[in-house]
Amino acid sequence: MTDILFVSTSPRGADSLSSKVAATLIDRLKAAKPATTVVTRDLGADPLPHLGPDLLGGFFAPEEHRTPEQKQAIATSDTLVAELKAADIVVIASAMINFSITSTLKSWLDHLARAGVTFRYTEDGTPEGLITGKTVYLVVSTGGVYSQAPADAFDFQAPYLKHMLGFMGLTDVEIVRVEGSAMGPEAAAKAVTDATEQAHSVAARAA
């Protein structure tokens, strides 16, 4: 059986192009393996608390010294880490906002990036990711075309996500791009069609 964690991040809800293409990808993956289970974390509809003193303090305080507020904040983080660890495949639908990821997706990453839990530093100071053996599909949507020059210099979404995922050990990452959606109705339709075809191809290779 395969377990998929689907992380949806767009504030557009049902109108989200990244979420629609990601859902198509997941449907294809499930069709190949019908016993697949999917856990959905919709950060657009149910945003996580942003990094604050209770969560940050809880990260560094010994368990027996944590305040009730720190324990509650850590419990949320523990749930998110458990979801990630339980998944064989992670599908992240990410919409570019002001050249980068949504603040809700950043918060999800802030809850996950925990020393000694999802990463550690070796004796020589080299970071080592502790979440390994998983495949990640990034479905990233952009209003412009950021996969090539000159706009690629302003893409702080896909490179940042790949870096943060790799930092935690998630290095098997494939990107599906929904790009150019703000360039008119025809361009938007083509963006979805091209990304859907890519999603089908990705799922076929994974089967």
C-alpha positions in Angstrom: 0.0 0.0 0.0 1.2 3.5 -0.8 0.5 6.5 1.4 0.3 10.0 -0.1 0.5 13.3 1.8 -1.2 16.0 -0.3 -0.2 19.6 0.8 -2.4 22.2 -0.8 -1.4 25.8 -0.2 -3.2 28.2 -2.5 -5.5 30.9 -1.0 -7.7 30.6 -4.1 -9.6 27.4 -2.9 -11.4 25.6 -5.6 -10.0 28.0 -8.3 -6.4 27.0 -7.5 -4.7 25.7 -10.7 -1.9 24.1 -8.7 -4.4 22.2 -6.6 -6.4 21.0 -9.6 -3.3 19.7 -11.4 -2.0 18.1 -8.2 -5.4 16.4 -7.7 -5.1 15.0 -11.3 -1.7 13.7 -10.5 -2.9 12.0 -7.3 -5.9 10.4 -9.1 -3.5 8.9 -11.6 -1.2 7.6 -8.9 -4.2 6.1 -7.1 -5.4 4.5 -10.4 -2.1 2.7 -10.7 -2.3 1.5 -7.1 -5.9 1.4 -5.9 -5.0 0.7 -2.3 -3.3 4.0 -2.0 -4.4 6.2 0.9 -4.3 10.0 0.8 -3.9 12.4 3.7 -4.7 16.0 2.8 -3.3 19.0 4.6 -5.1 22.1 3.1 -3.1 25.1 4.3 -5.2 27.5 2.4 -8.4 26.5 4.1 -6.8 25.6 7.5 -3.6 27.7 7.9 -1.1 26.7 10.6 0.0 29.1 13.3 3.1 31.0 12.2 6.4 30.6 14.0 6.0 32.3 17.4 7.7 32.3 20.8 5.8 29.2 22.0 6.8 27.0 19.1 10.3 28.3 18.8 10.8 28.1 22.6 9.4 24.6 22.6 11.9 23.5 19.9 14.8 24.3 22.2 13.4 23.6 25.7 13.7 20.1 27.2 10.4 18.3 27.2 10.0 18.4 31.0 10.6 22.2 31.0 8.1 23.2 28.4 5.2 25.4 29.3 1.6 24.3 28.5 1.6 26.7 25.6 4.9 25.3 24.3 3.6 21.7 24.6 0.5 22.6 22.6 2.6 24.3 19.9 4.9 21.3 19.7 2.0 18.9 19.5 0.9 20.5 16.3 4.4 20.2 14.9 4.6 16.6 16.0 1.4 15.9 14.1 2.9 17.4 10.9 6.1 15.5 11.3 4.2 12.3 11.7 2.2 12.9 8.6 5.4 13.5 6.6 7.1 10.4 8.0 4.1 8.2 7.3 4.0 9.2 3.6 5.6 7.3 0.8 4.8 10.1 -1.7 4.4 13.8 -0.9 2.5 16.0 -3.4 2.8 19.8 -2.8 0.6 22.2 -4.7 2.3 25.6 -4.4 1.2 28.9 -5.9 3.7 31.6 -6.4 2.9 34.7 -4.4 5.2 37.7 -4.9 7.9 35.5 -6.5 7.9 33.0 -3.6 5.8 30.5 -1.7 2.7 31.4 0.4 3.2 32.3 4.0 1.1 29.3 4.9 3.5 26.9 3.2 6.4 28.6 4.9 4.7 28.0 8.2 4.4 24.3 7.4 8.1 24.1 6.7 8.9 26.0 9.9 6.9 23.4 11.9 8.8 20.6 10.1 12.4 21.9 10.2 13.5 20.6 13.6 17.0 19.8 14.7 17.3 16.2 15.8 13.9 15.4 14.3 14.0 16.1 10.6 17.6 17.1 10.3 20.8 17.1 12.3 24.4 18.4 12.0 27.2 16.0 11.8 30.4 16.3 13.8 32.0 18.4 11.1 29.0 20.7 11.0 27.5 19.3 7.8 23.7 19.2 7.8 22.1 15.8 7.3 18.4 15.3 6.4 16.6 12.6 8.5 13.5 12.2 6.3 14.6 9.9 3.5 13.2 7.3 1.0 10.3 9.4 -0.2 9.3 10.9 -3.6 8.1 14.5 -3.7 6.1 16.0 -6.5 6.0 19.8 -6.6 3.1 21.2 -8.6 4.0 24.9 -8.8 1.8 27.5 -10.5 3.0 30.9 -11.7 1.3 33.7 -13.5 4.4 34.2 -15.7 6.9 31.8 -17.2 9.7 31.3 -14.6 11.2 28.1 -15.9 13.5 30.0 -18.4 15.4 33.3 -18.7 15.0 36.1 -17.9 12.2 35.4 -15.4 14.0 32.4 -13.8 16.2 34.8 -11.9 13.1 35.8 -10.0 11.9 32.4 -9.1 12.3 32.1 -5.4 9.6 29.4 -5.1 10.8 26.2 -6.7 14.5 26.6 -5.7 13.6 27.4 -2.1 11.2 24.4 -1.9 13.8 22.1 -3.3 16.4 23.4 -0.9 14.2 23.1 2.2 13.0 19.6 1.3 16.6 18.5 0.5 17.7 19.9 3.8 15.4 17.5 5.6 16.5 14.6 3.4 13.8 14.8 0.7 16.0 14.8 -2.4 13.9 12.8 -4.9 11.9 15.8 -6.1 10.1 16.3 -9.5 8.5 19.6 -10.5 5.3 19.9 -12.5 4.8 23.5 -13.7 1.6 25.4 -14.4 3.0 28.5 -15.8 1.9 31.6 -17.7 -1.7 31.5 -16.3 -1.8 35.3 -16.0 -1.1 35.9 -19.7 -4.7 35.7 -20.9 -7.4 33.0 -21.1 -5.8 31.0 -23.9 -2.4 31.0 -22.1 -4.1 29.9 -18.9 -5.9 27.0 -20.6 -2.6 25.9 -22.2 -0.8 26.1 -18.9 -3.3 23.7 -17.3 -3.3 21.4 -20.4 0.5 21.2 -20.5 0.8 20.7 -16.8 -1.9 18.0 -16.8 -0.1 16.2 -19.6 3.1 16.4 -17.5 1.2 15.0 -14.5 0.0 12.1 -16.5 3.5 11.4 -17.7 4.9 11.6 -14.2 2.3 9.2 -12.8 2.9 6.8 -15.7 6.6 6.6 -14.8 5.8 6.1 -11.1 3.4 3.2 -11.8 
